[in-house]
Amino acid sequence: MSAIVTRESLQAMLSNENTNYVKMVVGRALVAIFNNQTESEKSENDTEERNGIGFSGADARSGTLTAKSFLKNKTLADWQLEKWIAPQKNGFARLTKYAKQLDEIAQAKKK
């Protein structure tokens, strides 16, 4: 089964010049990751289980709050977007570290 979402393909989507498109990509990705959080993690805006599903401990609060904001407003503020698309030390956007999880979500939807 070939990957639908890779770190490189996600980075390419995040590099699109259309800001509204990028906001939609980031928002939908964060909601997909948010949906993998436990109900307790969703309500506490935190990560309790280190299971490779949902947000990492470092991103739990901002990821959960940003996903909730996207669900409510159907868009992201520029500062919310910047957090997830800014290049990290490896040159890739923060969101790309979730590429494997997003691919698993996409593969499950494909079935």
Secondary structure, 3 states (H helix, E strand, C coil): CCCCCCHHHHHHHHCCCCHHHHHHHHHHHHHHHHHCCCHHHHHHCCCCCCCCCCCCCCCHHHHHHHHHHHHHHCCCCHHHHHHHHCECCCCCEHHHHHHHHHHHHHHHHHC
